[in-house]
Amino acid sequence: MGSKSSHSKPKLFTLSIISFFIVFVYLSISHSPKRHETIIHTLHNQKQPTEIFPRHVTKPSWYKYLENETKNTKFKIGLVNVYGTNVEVKDLHDEAELVNVHFRRVNQSVMWKDLFPEWIDENVLQKSSQCPEIPMPELDDYSDLDVVLARVPCANDTNVFRLQVNLVVANLLVKNGWGFRDVSREIYVVFVGPCSPMLEIFRCDDQIWYEGNAWIYKPDLRRLKQKVLLPVGTCQLASPFAESGQEEWRKYTSSGRNKKPREAYVTVLHSSESYVCGAIALAQSIILSNSTKDLILLVDNSISHESINALKLAGWKIKVIERIRNPHAKRGTYNEWNYSKLRIWQLVEYDKLIFVDADFLFFKNLDPFFMFPQLSAAGNCRHVFNSGIMIIEPSECTFKTLMEKTLTIVSYNGGDQGFLNEVFSWWHRWPAKLNYLKNFQTDERRKYEYPEDAYAMHYLGLKPWMCYKDYDCNWDVLEYRDFPNDRIHAKWWQVYDLMPKELQKFCDLTPQMDTRIRLERHKAKAANFSDGHWKIQVKDPRRLSDSDIY
C-alpha cells in the first residue's frame, strides 16, 4: 500500500505542472493582441471557415448608391490621387477590384500663366511643343474601369495640380466609356474629399448624387471627349484641334445622337436704351453674314415697346428678363446691373449660344464656331478672356451655381467679365480676329489700317451711333484717343445705310449726344490735335445744329 502511494505523487505533480502550463498559455493568448492576430493569420492560411472570425465591412454611401443605380455588386475602380490621403478604401478590397492610377505629377515650375499666356503666335498651328507638359497616365494600362474614384486637391482655381487631377479623371472616363463610334458603356466618377471638381470640366448637369464630402457624376462623354481633345490651356489655339477629324461628336455635340444642335446668337439690353441702335446694327450684320442661327435678345423693362418692335423687325426674338444686380457694385454705377448677362445660361431650349455684346459688328460668318465647347473666347489681357463674345452651354444648374458665386466672388474689374473669369478659369482660346478690339494703344500705325481678316469688330470707346457719320469722334476726346479708326468707323455706317429707314431712326442723335460732340470738337480745336479731325466739315444729316461751338 505504501509503495503504491509513493509512485502516484510524482504523477500528480506532473499533471499539475501540465495543467498550469495550459492555463498560462491560454491566458497569454487571450490577452495578447499581436499573438491573437498571428493565430488568426495562421487559421486563415489553413483555410479555416471564415465564419470563425467574421469581418464587418461598412460600404461607403456612394458605393451603395452605385450598386443600386447599376444593379452591380462588384466594380473595377480606378483610384486617382487617393493613396496617401485620408480617403478610406481598405474596406473595399473584398468588394471591388481597386486599381491605383499612376501618373507623374506636373512639374512645380509650371505656373498658370504658362498655360494661359497673354499672347501667343496664332500663325503657328503645330499641335505640340507649345504648351507645358501636363503628364497623363498610360491610359491603355487602365481598361474596363466601371468607376473612377478621385480626390480633387483643395487649392485655388488657378492651381496647376488641381487642373491635372481633373484632366486625368476626364481622360480615364473618355478612354473607358467611349466606343469606336458611340458611347458603348456607362461609366461613373466619384469625387471624395472637401473640394468638388472643376465646373469647367465636370458639368453640374452630370451630377447625380451628393452626400457630405462625396459627389457622383455620370458624365456626358461626347462633351467630355471634346474637352480632352483640346489643348491644356490657351497656350495654343483651340481651332486646329476642334476642326480636325470627322468624329461623330464634332457633328452632334448635343445630348441626343443624330439630333441637330439647337444654337443661337444672343445679346442683352438692360437699364437703358442707349444700345438699342447697336443691337439693331449687330442683328443686321449677322443676317448679312448668311448665318442660319436664331437671334435671341434679352431685355428688361427699361426697353420701350416701340424699341422692342424695332428690334423684332431687325431680326431678334425677344425674351423679357428681370435684371440682376451686381451685389458688389455701388448704387447708380455703370456696373450695377451688368450681372444680367448671367441670364443667358437660363436659355435651356438651346444647346449652345454665342453671346455677343451689342457694340459688335460681324464682318464674316461665325456659325462654324458653334463646334467649340463652353467656355471658348478670345484673349483680353494677362491670362483672362474677353467676355464680349464667347460660347456658353445653357444650364439651369450652372445659372444657380453662378448666382451663388456672385455672393462670394468679387470681380477683378467690377464687371461681369472679371466675375466670369474667376468662375471659368480654364477656357479655350479663339483667334483674336473673332473679337478684334478697336484699341490701338500699342501700335499707332494700326489707327490707319483695317484688319481684312477680322471676323467681328468690338467697337470700344465712343460708339459709332454716338458720333457723326463723317469721322470717328474718339479722335476728339483725349482719354479715348486709343480707340479711333476712320475705316472701321465707316464699316459700321455701311451696315446702317443698309437698314430699313424705319430702323435708322433708332440711331438718331439725342440733343445730349449732339451737344457733347460739338463741345468735344471745340476742345480738340483748342488743343490743336495734330490729326486735324476737328477741322472736318460735318455733313451728317443726323446733326441737330448747323453750327459748331467755338
C-alpha positions in Angstrom: 0.0 0.0 0.0 2.8 2.4 1.0 4.7 1.6 -2.2 1.7 2.4 -4.5 1.1 5.8 -2.8 4.8 6.8 -3.3 4.6 6.2 -7.0 1.4 8.2 -7.5 2.7 11.5 -6.1 5.2 12.2 -9.0 2.4 11.6 -11.5 0.0 14.1 -9.7 2.8 16.7 -9.6 3.5 16.3 -13.4 -0.2 16.6 -14.2 -0.4 19.8 -12.1 2.5 21.3 -13.9 1.0 20.5 -17.3 -2.4 21.9 -16.3 -0.8 25.1 -15.1 1.1 25.5 -18.3 -2.0 25.0 -20.4 -3.9 27.7 -18.4 -0.9 30.1 -18.7 -0.7 29.7 -22.5 -4.5 30.2 -22.8 -4.3 33.4 -20.7 -1.3 34.6 -22.6 -3.1 34.2 -25.9 -6.4 35.8 -24.8 -4.6 38.9 -23.5 -2.0 39.4 -26.3 -3.5 41.1 -29.5 -0.4 40.5 -31.6 -0.4 36.8 -30.7 -4.1 36.7 -31.3 -3.6 38.2 -34.8 -0.9 35.7 -35.5 -3.2 32.8 -34.6 -6.0 34.3 -36.9 -3.5 34.7 -39.7 -2.4 31.0 -39.3 -6.0 29.9 -39.3 -6.7 32.0 -42.4 -3.7 30.4 -44.2 -5.0 27.0 -43.2 -8.3 27.9 -45.0 -10.4 27.6 -41.9 -14.1 28.7 -42.2 -14.2 32.5 -42.3 -17.3 32.4 -40.0 -15.0 31.7 -37.1 -13.7 35.3 -37.3 -16.3 37.4 -39.2 -15.2 40.8 -40.5 -17.8 43.6 -40.6 -17.5 45.7 -43.8 -19.1 49.1 -43.9 -19.6 50.2 -47.5 -19.5 53.9 -48.2 -22.8 55.6 -49.1 -21.6 56.3 -52.6 -20.8 52.6 -53.2 -24.3 51.6 -52.0 -25.8 54.2 -54.4 -23.8 52.9 -57.4 -24.9 49.3 -56.5 -28.5 50.4 -56.6 -28.0 52.6 -59.7 -26.2 50.0 -61.8 -27.6 46.7 -60.2 -24.0 45.6 -59.9 -22.3 44.4 -56.7 -18.7 44.5 -57.8 -16.9 47.3 -59.6 -13.5 47.8 -61.1 -12.4 51.2 -59.6 -9.5 53.4 -60.8 -8.1 55.4 -57.9 -6.8 58.9 -58.7 -4.9 60.9 -56.1 -6.3 58.7 -53.3 -3.5 56.7 -51.8 -1.5 58.8 -49.3 -4.6 60.8 -48.4 -7.2 60.3 -45.7 -9.7 58.7 -48.1 -10.5 55.2 -46.7 -10.6 52.5 -49.4 -9.2 49.5 -47.4 -12.7 48.1 -46.7 -13.5 47.9 -50.4 -10.7 45.4 -51.2 -13.1 42.5 -50.8 -16.0 44.3 -52.5 -14.3 45.7 -55.6 -11.2 45.5 -57.8 -9.1 48.5 -56.9 -6.5 49.8 -59.4 -4.2 52.7 -58.4 -3.8 55.0 -61.4 -0.2 56.1 -61.6 0.8 59.4 -63.2 3.7 61.8 -62.8 2.8 64.9 -61.0 3.1 68.1 -63.1 6.4 70.0 -62.6 6.1 72.5 -59.9 7.8 75.1 -62.0 4.8 75.1 -64.4 2.6 78.1 -63.5 -0.9 79.1 -64.5 0.5 82.0 -66.6 2.5 79.4 -68.6 -0.8 77.6 -69.6 -2.7 80.8 -70.1 -0.3 83.4 -71.5 -1.4 86.9 -72.5 -0.3 86.5 -76.1 0.6 83.6 -78.5 1.7 83.5 -82.1 -1.6 82.5 -83.7 0.1 81.8 -87.1 1.9 78.8 -85.6 -0.5 75.8 -85.9 1.6 73.0 -84.6 -0.2 70.8 -82.1 2.7 70.0 -79.9 5.6 71.6 -78.1 3.8 74.9 -77.5 2.2 74.1 -74.1 4.0 72.9 -71.0 3.6 69.2 -70.3 0.7 68.1 -68.1 1.5 64.4 -67.6 -1.3 61.9 -68.1 -1.4 58.2 -67.1 -0.6 55.5 -69.7 -4.3 55.2 -70.4 -4.0 51.7 -72.1 -2.9 50.3 -68.7 -6.3 51.2 -67.2 -9.0 49.5 -69.2 -12.5 48.2 -68.3 -12.9 50.6 -65.4 -16.5 50.9 -64.1 -15.8 53.8 -61.8 -13.1 56.4 -61.2 -12.6 57.4 -57.6 -10.7 60.7 -57.2 -9.7 63.2 -54.6 -9.5 66.7 -56.0 -6.8 68.9 -54.4 -8.1 71.8 -52.4 -6.4 74.8 -54.0 -7.4 77.9 -55.8 -8.9 77.7 -59.3 -5.6 78.5 -60.9 -3.7 75.7 -59.3 -2.0 73.5 -62.0 -2.0 70.3 -60.0 -5.8 70.7 -59.4 -6.2 71.0 -63.1 -4.0 68.0 -63.8 -6.1 65.8 -61.5 -9.4 66.9 -63.2 -7.9 66.2 -66.6 -6.5 62.8 -65.5 -10.0 61.8 -64.4 -11.6 63.2 -67.6 -9.2 61.2 -69.8 -9.8 58.0 -67.9 -13.6 58.4 -68.3 -13.3 59.0 -72.0 -10.9 56.2 -72.6 -13.1 53.7 -70.7 -16.5 54.8 -71.8 -16.1 55.7 -75.4 -16.6 53.1 -78.1 -15.5 53.2 -81.7 -18.4 55.3 -83.0 -20.6 55.9 -80.0 -20.7 55.6 -76.2 -20.6 51.9 -75.6 -20.8 51.6 -71.9 -21.7 53.7 -68.8 -19.0 54.9 -66.5 -19.2 56.9 -63.3 -16.8 59.1 -61.4 -16.9 59.6 -57.6 -15.1 62.7 -56.2 -14.3 62.4 -52.5 -12.9 64.9 -50.1 -13.7 68.5 -49.1 -13.3 70.0 -52.6 -15.6 69.5 -55.6 -14.3 69.1 -59.2 -13.8 71.9 -61.7 -17.1 73.2 -63.0 -15.4 73.9 -66.4 -14.7 70.2 -66.9 -17.4 68.4 -65.0 -20.8 69.9 -65.6 -23.2 70.2 -62.7 -25.9 68.7 -65.0 -24.0 65.4 -64.9 -24.0 65.2 -61.1 -26.4 62.5 -60.0 -25.7 62.2 -56.2 -24.2 64.2 -53.4 -23.7 63.5 -49.7 -21.2 65.0 -47.3 -17.8 65.0 -49.0 -18.7 62.8 -51.9 -20.1 63.6 -55.4 -21.1 61.1 -58.1 -21.2 62.2 -61.8 -22.4 60.3 -64.8 -20.7 62.4 -67.5 -21.9 63.2 -71.0 -18.9 61.6 -72.7 -19.5 63.4 -76.0 -19.0 66.7 -74.4 -16.1 65.4 -72.2 -14.3 63.9 -75.2 -14.3 67.3 -77.0 -12.7 68.9 -74.0 -9.9 66.4 -73.5 -9.0 66.8 -77.2 -8.4 70.5 -76.8 -5.2 72.0 -75.6 -4.5 72.0 -71.8 -4.7 75.8 -71.9 -4.7 78.9 -74.1 -1.0 78.4 -74.8 -2.4 77.0 -78.1 -5.3 77.9 -80.3 -8.3 75.6 -79.9 -9.1 75.8 -83.6 -6.8 73.2 -85.1 -8.0 70.6 -82.6 -11.7 71.2 -82.9 -11.6 71.4 -86.7 -9.6 68.2 -87.2 -11.1 64.8 -87.8 -14.6 63.6 -88.6 -15.6 62.2 -85.3 -19.3 62.0 -84.6 -19.1 64.2 -81.5 -18.0 67.1 -83.7 -21.2 66.9 -85.7 -23.6 66.3 -82.9 -22.5 67.5 -79.5 -25.9 67.9 -78.1 -27.5 65.4 -75.7 -29.0 63.1 -78.3 -27.4 61.2 -81.2 -28.2 62.4 -84.7 -30.1 65.3 -83.2 -29.3 68.7 -84.8 -28.0 71.0 -82.2 -30.1 74.0 -81.2 -27.9 77.1 -81.5 -28.3 80.8 -81.4 -26.6 84.2 -81.1 -27.7 86.1 -78.0 -27.2 89.6 -76.6 -28.7 91.5 -73.6 -30.1 95.1 -73.2 -30.8 96.3 -69.7 -31.1 99.5 -67.7 -31.3 102.0 -70.7 -32.0 102.2 -74.4 -28.5 103.6 -75.3 -27.6 100.3 -77.0 -30.8 99.7 -79.0 -29.2 101.1 -82.1 -26.1 98.9 -81.6 -28.3 95.8 -81.2 -30.2 96.6 -84.4 -26.9 97.0 -86.4 -25.5 93.8 -84.8 -28.5 91.8 -86.0 -28.3 93.3 -89.5 -24.6 92.3 -89.7 -25.3 88.7 -88.5 -28.0 88.4 -91.1 -25.7 89.8 -93.8 -23.2 87.2 -92.9 -25.7 84.5 -94.1 -26.0 82.9 -90.6 -28.6 80.2 -90.2 -28.8 80.6 -86.4 -31.5 82.1 -84.3 -31.0 85.6 -82.9 -32.1 85.9 -79.2 -32.3 89.3 -77.4 -32.9 89.5 -73.6 -34.4 92.8 -72.5 -35.6 94.2 -69.2 -38.5 96.7 -68.6 -36.3 99.7 -69.4 -36.7 99.0 -73.2 -39.9 100.6 -74.6 -42.5 98.8 -76.7 -41.5 100.9 -79.7 -37.9 99.9 -79.4 -38.9 96.2 -78.9 -40.9 96.3 -82.1 -37.9 97.7 -84.0 -35.6 95.1 -82.5 -38.0 92.4 -83.7 -38.1 93.9 -87.2 -34.3 93.9 -87.1 -34.3 90.1 -86.6 -34.2 89.5 -82.8 -36.5 87.1 -81.0 -37.3 89.0 -77.7 -37.3 87.5 -74.2 -38.1 89.7 -71.3 -36.0 89.2 -68.2 -35.6 90.6 -64.7 -32.3 92.2 -64.5 -29.6 91.0 -61.9 -27.8 93.3 -59.6 -24.1 93.0 -59.0 -24.0 92.7 -55.2 -20.6 94.3 -55.0 -21.3 97.3 -57.1 -22.3 100.7 -55.7 -25.7 102.1 -56.4 -26.1 104.1 -59.6 -22.7 103.0 -61.1 -22.3 101.7 -64.6 -21.8 98.1 -63.5 -24.7 97.9 -61.0 -26.8 95.6 -63.2 -24.2 94.1 -65.5 -24.7 90.6 -64.0 -27.9 90.5 -66.0 -25.7 88.8 -68.7 -25.9 85.6 -66.5 -29.5 85.1 -67.7 -28.2 83.7 -70.9 -27.5 80.4 -69.0 -31.3 80.1 -68.5 -32.0 79.7 -72.2 -32.1 75.9 -71.8 -34.1 75.4 -75.0 -30.7 75.8 -76.8 -27.7 73.5 -76.6 -25.2 76.3 -77.3 -25.2 80.1 -77.5 -22.6 82.6 -78.8 -23.1 85.7 -76.7 -22.2 88.9 -78.4 -22.1 92.4 -76.9 -24.3 94.9 -78.6 -21.3 97.1 -79.6 -20.1 94.4 -82.1 -20.3 94.1 -85.8 -19.9 90.9 -87.8 -17.8 91.0 -91.0 -17.8 87.2 -91.6 -20.0 84.2 -90.8 -19.2 82.8 -87.3 -21.6 79.8 -87.5 -18.7 77.3 -87.7 -17.5 78.4 -84.2 -20.5 76.7 -82.6 -18.5 73.5 -82.7 -16.5 74.7 -79.7 -17.3 73.9 -76.1 -18.0 76.2 -73.1 -16.2 78.4 -72.4 -14.4 79.5 -75.6 -13.4 83.1 -76.2 -10.6 85.4 -77.4 -8.0 86.6 -75.1 -8.1 90.0 -73.4 -5.0 90.7 -71.2 -2.9 88.7 -68.8 -4.5 85.2 -68.5 -8.1 86.2 -69.0 -10.7 86.2 -71.8 -12.8 89.0 -73.2 -16.5 88.2 -72.4 -17.7 90.4 -75.3 -18.1 87.3 -77.4 -18.0 83.8 -76.0 -19.7 80.4 -76.4 -21.7 79.0 -73.5 -23.9 76.0 -72.9 -27.2 76.9 -71.2 -27.9 75.1 -67.9 -30.3 76.0 -65.1 -28.0 74.4 -62.5 -25.0 76.4 -63.9 -27.1 79.5 -63.6 -27.9 78.7 -60.0 -24.2 78.0 -59.3 -23.2 81.3 -60.8 -25.8 83.2 -58.8 -24.4 81.5 -55.6 -20.9 82.5 -56.5 -21.8 86.2 -57.1 -22.2 86.5 -53.3 -18.6 85.4 -52.6 -16.6 86.1 -55.7 -15.5 89.8 -56.3 -14.9 90.6 -59.9 -11.3 91.8 -60.6 -12.6 94.7 -62.8 -16.0 95.2 -61.1 -17.9 93.8 -64.1 -19.3 90.5 -65.5 -16.0 89.8 -67.4 -14.0 89.7 -64.2 -16.5 87.6 -62.4 -16.8 85.0 -65.3 -13.0 84.7 -65.5 -12.9 83.8 -61.8 -15.5 81.1 -62.3 -14.3 79.8 -65.7 -10.6 79.9 -65.1 -10.0 77.0 -67.6 -11.1 78.2 -71.0 -10.3 77.7 -74.7 -8.6 80.3 -77.0 -10.4 81.6 -80.1 -8.4 83.5 -82.7 -8.2 87.2 -81.9 -9.8 88.0 -85.2 -13.1 86.8 -83.7 -13.0 89.7 -81.2 -10.9 92.3 -82.9 -10.7 95.0 -80.2 -10.9 98.5 -81.6 -8.0 99.5 -79.4 -4.7 100.8 -80.9 -2.9 101.7 -77.7 0.2 99.7 -78.5 0.5 100.4 -82.3 -0.1 103.9 -83.6 0.1 102.7 -87.2 -2.9 100.4 -86.8 -5.1 103.5 -86.4 -5.0 103.9 -90.2 -5.2 100.2 -91.1 -8.2 97.9 -91.5 -7.7 94.2 -90.5 -9.1 92.5 -93.6 -9.2 89.0 -91.9 -11.3 90.1 -88.9 -14.5 88.2 -88.3 -16.0 90.6 -85.9 -15.2 94.1 -84.6 -15.6 95.1 -81.0 -16.3 98.9 -81.0 -14.6 100.2 -77.9 -14.7 103.8 -76.8 -17.5 106.1 -78.1 -19.8 104.0 -80.2 -20.3 104.9 -83.9 -24.0 105.8 -83.4 -22.9 108.2 -80.7 -20.7 110.1 -83.2 -21.2 111.8 -86.6 -21.1 109.7 -89.7 -18.2 111.8 -91.1 -15.5 110.6 -88.8 -14.7 108.7 -85.6 -15.2 111.2 -82.8 -12.9 109.3 -80.5 -10.2 111.4 -82.1 -11.6 114.5 -80.3 -11.5 113.1 -76.7 -8.1 112.9 -75.1 -8.9 109.8 -72.9 -10.4 107.9 -75.9 -7.5 108.5 -78.4 -6.5 104.8 -78.2 -9.8 103.9 -80.0 -10.3 105.9 -83.2 -10.1 104.3 -86.7 -11.9 106.0 -89.6 -12.0 102.9 -91.8 -13.5 100.7 -89.1 -15.9 103.6 -88.2 -17.1 103.7 -91.8 -17.7 99.9 -91.9 -20.3 100.4 -89.2 -22.1 103.1 -91.2 -22.2 100.8 -94.2 -24.4 98.5 -92.2 -26.5 101.5 -91.1 -27.1 102.5 -94.7 -28.5 99.0 -95.5 -31.0 99.2 -92.7 -34.7 99.8 -93.4 -35.5 103.5 -93.0 -37.8 102.8 -90.1 -34.9 101.3 -88.2 -32.4 104.0 -88.9 -34.3 106.5 -86.7 -33.4 104.5 -83.7 -29.8 105.6 -84.3 -30.7 109.3 -84.3 -28.6 111.6 -82.1 -30.2 112.9 -79.0 -29.8 116.6 -78.1 -27.4 115.5 -75.3 -25.2 113.5 -77.8 -25.2 116.3 -80.3 -24.1 118.9 -77.7 -21.4 116.6 -76.3 -19.9 116.0 -79.8 -19.8 119.7 -80.6 -18.2 120.5 -77.2 -15.5 117.9 -77.7 -14.8 119.2 -81.2 -14.3 122.6 -79.6 -11.8 121.2 -77.1 -9.9 119.3 -79.8 -9.5 122.6 -81.8 -8.4 124.4 -78.6 -5.8 121.6 -78.0 -4.8 121.8 -81.7 -4.8 118.0 -82.0 -2.4 117.1 -84.8 -4.7 114.7 -86.6 -6.9 117.6 -87.5 -10.2 115.7 -87.5 -11.8 118.7 -85.7 -11.4 120.7 -88.9 -13.6 118.3 -91.0 -16.8 119.9 -92.2 -19.6 117.7 -90.8 -22.4 116.8 -93.2 -24.2 114.2 -91.2 -27.9 114.8 -91.6 -28.4 113.5 -88.0 -26.7 116.6 -86.6 -29.2 118.7 -84.7 -27.3 122.0 -85.1 -25.8 123.6 -88.2 -23.1 125.4 -86.2 -20.3 124.2 -84.2 -19.4 125.7 -80.8 -16.3 127.8 -81.0 
